[in-house]
Amino acid sequence: MLAATIAGVNADDPIAGLRVGEHREPVLPDTDWTVVQVRAASLNHHDIWSLRGVGTPKNAPLPRVLGCDAAGVDESGREVIIHALINDPEWAGEEILDPRVTILSDMYDGTFAERVAVPKRNLVIKPTALSFEQAACLPTAWVTAFRMLFVLAGVQPGSTVLVQGAGGGVATAAIMLGRAAGVRVWVTSRTAEKRARALELGADQAFETGTRLPDRVDAVLETVGAATWAHSTKAVRPGGVIVVAGMTSGTNPPLDLERIYMAKLRIVGTTMGTRDDLEQLVQFCGEHDIRPPVHSVLPLAEARTGFESMLTGDLFGKVLLRP
């Protein structure tokens, strides 16, 4: 079958390890797994990190299919969305706390293929109102934003949230989800174009990155990392929370411990969300008529073009691959 795979890692030139071509058919590890015919799959920064060799288990096999997110049709003919976290079968707690949890494509073949094997419990029914492309946007970036906003930051109608880095998948989702929930969403971006687009999506105000804000916010959603961290710690009110789910600009900013303890700040990290979070997100999108914005839809054979767009950062919304 046709697939986009990782053949090697290169921290400086990640696309050097990308291969698009024939790959073996999915293999079912046990009877609790099934095969899904992929109709659409979306790119995430996780795919770039995998090609750089960051965050991937050292014993991860090569070559393997990239891709965390997809929507498709299961063996029973149901239209489904794939939850991307793969748990140890023996784990009984919340899945994101499983010390052996991995993201689809870390150890097993991922979704940038015509077919993918996944645990049966990872399938969530796709609403008919969502296209396959829209549904494929939800499992990683959108479920992360949902968990950051409602589970970890605990925002309520009238809360003010700062989203760093408008344009990324998590930021775009947070804007639309927050607005639907009655939250005042402020965003930052280096480009006027992305700030304008954020306002169109429902952000209350958009600021150039690093700008002093009119007031302090209840929560900051941080996926940018080193480039925005100092601004995030200054922007949040005393007793507020910074929820971290990424570090696209670097992982080791000055922490400023004095500000953290003097302002009684909370810093909370998350990686994605649970299957229940995904089901609630799908329901929320249906109730509020939310449709994830799509930057582009490419044939799977042109996956390299999508990766190049993600590397340049010239995106607003998700890049989709269609087998």
Secondary structure, DSSP 4 states (H G I P E B T S, - for coil): -EEEEE----SS-GGGGEEEEE-PPP--SSTTEEEEEEEEEE--HHHHHHHHT-S--TT--SSEE--SEEEEE-TTS-EEEE--EE--TT--S-GGG-TT-EETTSSS--SSBSEEEEEGGGEEEPPTTS-HHHHTTIIIIIHHHHIIIIIIS---TT-EEEESSTTSHHHHHHHHHHHHTT-EEEEEESSHHHHHHHHHHT-SEEEETTPPPSS-EEEEEE-S-TTTHHHHHHHEEEEEEEEE---TT-S-----HHHHHHTT-EEEE--S--HHHHHHHHHHHHHTT----EEEEEEGGGHHHHHHHHHHT--SSEEEEE-
